[in-house]
Amino acid sequence: MTAVDPTTTGRVLEGAAMPVRPTATRRRRGRKGASDLSLRGKVLRYVVLSLAAVVTIFPFYAMVVLSLKPAAAIDFPASLLPTNLTTEAYGRVLGAGNIGTWLVNTLVYSVVSVVAVLLLASMAGYAFAKKKFPGREAMFWSFLAMVMVPYHVTLIPTFILIAQAGGLDTYWGLILPTLANAQAVFLMRQFILDLPDELFEAAKLDGASEWRIFLRIVLPLCKPILATLGTFVFLWHWNDFLWPLIIGQGTDHWTLTVGIASLQQQDVPLNMVLAGATISFVPIFASYLVAQRFFVEGVTSSGIKG
């Protein structure tokens, strides 16, 4: 007979008594449950985002569709199906006598204001962030206190000053009061504060002047915040209604928002009003598309710094 090793026999019996990898089974079940929860979360997220997108896009869809319908086809409740479409309303709006003037006024008001606000805010933000001079903090916080004053409180005094200076029905009277933008100065200062001081010290050692440092170092590094601010300032001026309304005494000095609002007070079909609103919306959408890349760069750089 062959001798049997008792140690080997015990190991075999012990192995036979053990269950087959219960830990691995639990791990597979755990991973499956986690994947199910992850899938449900993704589905729920996509459903919520899709509903939010529909709610956001629906007003613009209704505006475009109704502007392409004949005036006789617009009833209440109006049909939003894209049927019986025509560009007649756009032709009548673009053929109106003042629409071109309103568009030019709005472009001048918005573009000049954006350039001036960004230039002044970046210069002030650089001075408040990196330059040391007596009364810097007191001057900054007193300037920032303008944010706490409602816009409508200063509207009448500003109008009186501009009127006494002869700024009614002029571009400079329309643009000048909007250039002191405390929010823009604050955001530029906060962004420039995060820039390393070593860059400016190295530039000074190389003999660079303050203007050269500002133009060659500060402005290129501030592209993300400049694009963001530029978009916001452009949108605010493009959609501004109250100040252009009171500063423009004649119809030739109105902006698009004032002109389109005046159409609602006249015997103008609804499709023409919506066509004018659609035309006014196109530059806003285009400005966002242009600045979208800089928004992404700003978010990415903020994440890297954090």
Backbone torsions as a table, in degrees:
resi	resn	phi	psi	omega
1	MET	NA	150.5	-179.7
2	THR	-90.1	134.0	-179.5
3	ALA	-73.0	139.8	-179.5
4	VAL	-105.3	127.8	179.3
5	ASP	-75.5	118.1	-179.5
6	PRO	-63.0	-29.5	179.7
7	THR	-66.9	-42.2	178.8
8	THR	-66.3	-40.3	178.9
9	THR	-63.1	-39.4	179.2
10	GLY	-65.6	-37.1	179.7
11	ARG	-67.5	-38.4	179.9
12	VAL	-65.7	-44.7	179.2
13	LEU	-64.8	-38.8	179.3
14	GLU	-65.4	-40.5	178.3
15	GLY	-67.3	-35.4	179.4
16	ALA	-69.5	-28.5	-178.5
17	ALA	-79.5	-18.6	-177.4
18	MET	-78.6	142.8	175.9
19	PRO	-68.9	162.8	-175.7
20	VAL	-87.3	97.7	172.7
21	ARG	45.0	65.0	177.8
22	PRO	-67.2	-30.3	-179.3
23	THR	-65.7	-42.5	178.7
24	ALA	-64.2	-37.2	178.3
25	THR	-64.5	-43.5	179.2
26	ARG	-64.2	-36.7	179.0
27	ARG	-64.2	-42.5	178.8
28	ARG	-63.0	-42.0	178.3
29	ARG	-64.4	-40.0	179.2
30	GLY	-64.5	-41.9	178.3
31	ARG	-65.6	-37.3	179.0
32	LYS	-65.5	-42.5	178.0
33	GLY	-64.8	-40.0	178.4
34	ALA	-65.4	-40.1	178.5
35	SER	-66.0	-36.3	177.1
36	ASP	-64.0	-43.7	178.5
37	LEU	-64.5	-40.1	178.5
38	SER	-63.7	-41.2	179.0
39	LEU	-64.7	-42.9	178.1
40	ARG	-62.9	-41.0	178.3
41	GLY	-62.8	-40.8	178.3
42	LYS	-65.2	-43.1	179.4
43	VAL	-62.3	-45.5	179.4
44	LEU	-62.7	-40.1	179.4
45	ARG	-63.3	-44.2	179.9
46	TYR	-65.9	-36.9	178.7
47	VAL	-65.0	-46.1	-179.5
48	VAL	-64.1	-44.6	179.7
49	LEU	-65.6	-36.2	178.1
50	SER	-66.0	-42.4	177.2
51	LEU	-63.8	-42.1	177.9
52	ALA	-62.8	-39.2	178.1
53	ALA	-64.9	-41.0	178.9
54	VAL	-63.8	-44.7	179.8
55	VAL	-62.8	-37.2	-179.1
56	THR	-72.6	-41.4	-174.9
57	ILE	-80.5	-24.7	-173.2
58	PHE	-56.6	-46.3	179.2
59	PRO	-59.2	-38.5	179.2
60	PHE	-69.8	-38.3	176.7
61	TYR	-62.1	-45.5	179.6
62	ALA	-63.4	-39.8	179.5
63	MET	-62.1	-45.8	-177.7
64	VAL	-68.3	-44.9	-177.6
65	VAL	-64.6	-45.6	-179.1
66	LEU	-68.3	-30.0	177.5
67	SER	-70.7	-20.8	179.5
68	LEU	-94.6	2.7	178.8
69	LYS	-97.7	150.1	174.1
70	PRO	-63.6	152.7	-178.6
71	ALA	-60.8	-35.4	-179.1
72	ALA	-70.2	-18.8	-177.2
73	ALA	-90.7	-3.4	-178.5
74	ILE	-94.8	107.0	175.8
75	ASP	-117.5	173.9	177.1
76	PHE	-119.8	121.1	-0.5
77	PRO	-74.2	137.2	-175.5
78	ALA	-79.4	146.7	176.7
79	SER	-80.9	129.8	-179.1
80	LEU	-100.7	12.0	176.2
81	LEU	-74.2	136.1	-178.2
82	PRO	-75.1	68.0	179.0
83	THR	-124.0	154.6	177.5
84	ASN	55.1	49.7	-176.2
85	LEU	-88.8	147.6	178.9
86	THR	-153.6	152.9	178.5
87	THR	-99.5	21.8	-177.7
88	GLU	-60.7	-41.8	-177.9
89	ALA	-63.5	-39.3	179.3
90	TYR	-66.1	-39.1	177.4
91	GLY	-63.5	-40.2	179.9
92	ARG	-70.3	-37.5	179.1
93	VAL	-67.9	-47.8	-179.7
94	LEU	-68.2	-23.6	177.7
95	GLY	-85.8	-6.5	178.1
96	ALA	-65.5	153.6	-173.2
97	GLY	-66.1	-35.6	-170.5
98	ASN	-103.8	-6.6	-174.4
99	ILE	-64.1	-37.0	177.7
100	GLY	-66.7	-40.3	177.8
101	THR	-64.9	-42.9	178.4
102	TRP	-62.0	-39.4	-179.9
103	LEU	-66.3	-43.0	178.3
104	VAL	-63.8	-44.1	178.4
105	ASN	-59.3	-42.0	-179.4
106	THR	-67.3	-41.1	178.5
107	LEU	-63.5	-45.4	179.0
108	VAL	-62.6	-46.4	-179.6
109	TYR	-59.8	-43.5	-174.6
110	SER	-77.7	-49.3	-174.0
111	VAL	-68.1	-46.7	-179.9
112	VAL	-63.6	-39.8	179.0
113	SER	-64.5	-40.3	179.3
114	VAL	-62.3	-49.0	-178.6
115	VAL	-61.8	-45.6	-177.5
116	ALA	-68.2	-43.0	-179.5
117	VAL	-64.4	-43.9	-180.0
118	LEU	-64.8	-40.2	179.7
119	LEU	-65.9	-49.4	-178.7
120	LEU	-66.8	-41.8	-178.1
121	ALA	-67.8	-39.1	178.9
122	SER	-68.0	-38.6	177.5
123	MET	-65.9	-46.3	179.2
124	ALA	-65.9	-41.6	178.8
125	GLY	-62.6	-38.8	177.4
126	TYR	-65.3	-41.9	179.4
127	ALA	-65.4	-44.6	-179.1
128	PHE	-70.2	-26.0	-175.6
129	ALA	-89.5	-40.6	-169.4
130	LYS	-119.1	-11.0	-178.7
131	LYS	-104.3	143.4	179.3
132	LYS	-111.3	123.5	178.7
133	PHE	-151.8	156.4	-177.2
134	PRO	-61.6	135.1	178.0
135	GLY	76.6	18.2	-177.2
136	ARG	-62.7	-49.3	-177.1
137	GLU	-66.5	-42.5	179.7
138	ALA	-63.4	-40.8	178.9
139	MET	-65.9	-40.6	-178.8
140	PHE	-65.6	-47.0	-177.3
141	TRP	-71.4	-31.4	174.5
142	SER	-68.6	-35.6	176.0
143	PHE	-69.4	-38.9	179.8
144	LEU	-69.0	-22.8	178.5
145	ALA	-62.6	-18.0	176.4
146	MET	-61.0	-25.9	-179.7
147	VAL	-64.7	-31.8	-177.2
148	MET	-78.7	-10.6	179.2
149	VAL	-90.4	121.4	-179.8
150	PRO	-60.2	146.2	-178.0
151	TYR	-59.4	-38.2	-175.2
152	HIS	-72.8	-19.8	178.9
153	VAL	-68.5	-38.4	-178.0
154	THR	-90.6	1.6	-174.2
155	LEU	-66.4	-49.5	-177.4
156	ILE	-67.3	-48.4	176.5
157	PRO	-58.4	-38.6	178.2
158	THR	-64.9	-40.9	178.5
159	PHE	-62.7	-41.0	179.9
160	ILE	-63.5	-43.9	179.5
161	LEU	-63.5	-44.3	-179.8
162	ILE	-66.3	-39.7	179.5
163	ALA	-64.8	-42.1	179.0
164	GLN	-67.6	-27.7	178.2
165	ALA	-85.5	-0.2	179.0
166	GLY	79.7	30.6	-176.5
167	GLY	-96.4	4.3	177.9
168	LEU	-69.5	142.0	180.0
169	ASP	58.8	35.8	176.8
170	THR	-132.7	155.8	177.6
171	TYR	-68.6	-41.1	-177.5
172	TRP	-67.9	-33.7	175.5
173	GLY	-67.6	-29.4	177.7
174	LEU	-76.7	-36.8	-171.4
175	ILE	-92.0	-41.0	-169.4
176	LEU	-54.3	-47.2	-176.2
177	PRO	-66.2	-15.5	-176.5
178	THR	-94.2	0.4	-174.4
179	LEU	-81.0	-25.4	178.6
180	ALA	-82.2	84.5	-175.4
181	ASN	-103.7	100.5	-176.8
182	ALA	-67.4	-36.0	178.9
183	GLN	-62.5	-40.5	179.6
184	ALA	-65.3	-41.2	178.3
185	VAL	-62.8	-42.9	-179.9
186	PHE	-62.1	-46.8	-179.0
187	LEU	-65.4	-39.4	178.2
188	MET	-65.3	-41.9	178.6
189	ARG	-61.3	-45.7	-178.5
190	GLN	-63.7	-36.6	179.2
191	PHE	-70.2	-44.0	-177.3
192	ILE	-70.1	-27.0	176.8
193	LEU	-59.2	-31.7	-179.0
194	ASP	-79.6	-9.3	178.3
195	LEU	-74.0	137.4	-176.8
196	PRO	-66.2	136.8	179.2
197	ASP	-66.8	-23.7	-178.8
198	GLU	-60.8	-31.4	178.0
199	LEU	-61.7	-45.6	-177.2
200	PHE	-72.7	-36.2	178.1
201	GLU	-66.6	-40.7	178.2
202	ALA	-65.3	-38.4	178.7
203	ALA	-65.8	-38.6	178.2
204	LYS	-66.9	-38.3	177.7
205	LEU	-64.3	-29.9	177.5
206	ASP	-81.4	0.6	176.8
207	GLY	87.9	16.4	179.9
208	ALA	-74.6	138.9	177.3
209	SER	-79.6	170.8	-179.6
210	GLU	-63.1	-40.0	179.0
211	TRP	-65.4	-38.6	179.3
212	ARG	-67.1	-40.3	177.1
213	ILE	-62.8	-42.8	-178.6
214	PHE	-66.0	-44.0	-175.4
215	LEU	-78.1	-35.7	-173.0
216	ARG	-97.1	-19.7	-177.3
217	ILE	-116.5	-53.3	-173.3
218	VAL	-67.1	-54.2	-175.8
219	LEU	-62.2	-45.1	177.4
220	PRO	-61.2	-37.5	179.3
221	LEU	-72.8	-19.6	-177.5
222	CYS	-96.7	15.9	-178.7
223	LYS	-56.1	-45.2	-179.6
224	PRO	-60.6	-46.7	-178.0
225	ILE	-72.1	-32.5	176.8
226	LEU	-66.0	-40.5	177.7
227	ALA	-65.4	-41.2	179.0
228	THR	-64.8	-49.3	179.0
229	LEU	-63.0	-41.9	179.6
230	GLY	-59.9	-40.5	178.3
231	THR	-65.2	-45.4	-179.4
232	PHE	-64.5	-43.0	179.7
233	VAL	-65.1	-41.0	178.1
234	PHE	-62.1	-45.2	179.5
235	LEU	-62.6	-41.6	-177.9
236	TRP	-64.2	-45.1	-178.9
237	HIS	-72.3	-36.4	179.8
238	TRP	-65.1	-37.0	-178.5
239	ASN	-93.5	-1.3	-178.2
240	ASP	-62.6	136.3	-176.7
241	PHE	-122.1	-46.2	-169.0
242	LEU	-68.6	-48.9	-178.1
243	TRP	-65.5	-46.5	174.8
244	PRO	-61.2	-28.6	179.8
245	LEU	-66.8	-43.2	-175.3
246	ILE	-86.6	-22.7	-179.0
247	ILE	-87.2	-25.1	178.7
248	GLY	-94.7	105.1	-176.1
249	GLN	-80.2	-27.9	180.0
250	GLY	-114.1	160.4	-177.2
251	THR	-65.1	-24.3	179.7
252	ASP	-71.8	-11.1	-179.1
253	HIS	-113.1	13.4	176.5
254	TRP	-79.0	160.7	170.7
255	THR	-101.2	177.9	-177.3
256	LEU	-61.9	-40.7	-178.5
257	THR	-62.9	-42.6	179.0
258	VAL	-68.2	-42.4	-179.5
259	GLY	-64.8	-43.0	179.0
260	ILE	-66.3	-38.0	176.7
261	ALA	-63.9	-34.2	178.9
262	SER	-69.2	-27.2	178.1
263	LEU	-64.0	-32.6	-179.7
264	GLN	-68.3	-23.5	179.1
265	GLN	-87.4	-6.8	179.3
266	GLN	-105.9	176.4	179.5
267	ASP	-84.6	68.5	-177.5
268	VAL	-115.2	132.7	180.0
269	PRO	-60.4	152.8	-178.1
270	LEU	-63.1	-34.8	-178.4
271	ASN	-66.0	-30.2	176.3
272	MET	-71.1	-39.2	177.3
273	VAL	-62.4	-44.1	179.3
274	LEU	-68.8	-32.8	175.5
275	ALA	-64.4	-41.6	175.9
276	GLY	-63.7	-39.3	177.3
277	ALA	-65.1	-37.8	178.0
278	THR	-65.8	-42.5	177.1
279	ILE	-61.4	-38.9	179.0
280	SER	-68.8	-26.4	-177.7
281	PHE	-79.1	-26.9	-174.3
282	VAL	-58.5	-48.3	179.1
283	PRO	-62.5	-33.1	178.2
284	ILE	-63.6	-46.5	179.5
285	PHE	-64.3	-39.4	179.6
286	ALA	-66.0	-39.9	179.0
287	SER	-63.7	-36.4	177.2
288	TYR	-66.9	-41.2	179.4
289	LEU	-62.4	-38.2	180.0
290	VAL	-67.4	-40.6	-174.8
291	ALA	-89.8	-2.8	-175.7
292	GLN	-61.5	-39.7	-179.5
293	ARG	-61.7	-38.0	179.8
294	PHE	-71.7	-31.4	173.9
295	PHE	-59.7	-45.5	-179.5
296	VAL	-63.9	-41.1	178.1
297	GLU	-63.0	-38.5	179.1
298	GLY	-65.1	-42.4	178.5
299	VAL	-65.8	-41.1	-179.5
300	THR	-64.7	-45.9	-179.9
301	SER	-65.8	-34.7	177.5
302	SER	-65.1	-39.2	178.8
303	GLY	-66.6	-37.5	179.3
304	ILE	-68.0	-41.0	179.0
305	LYS	-64.5	-39.2	-179.3
306	GLY	-66.2	NA	NA
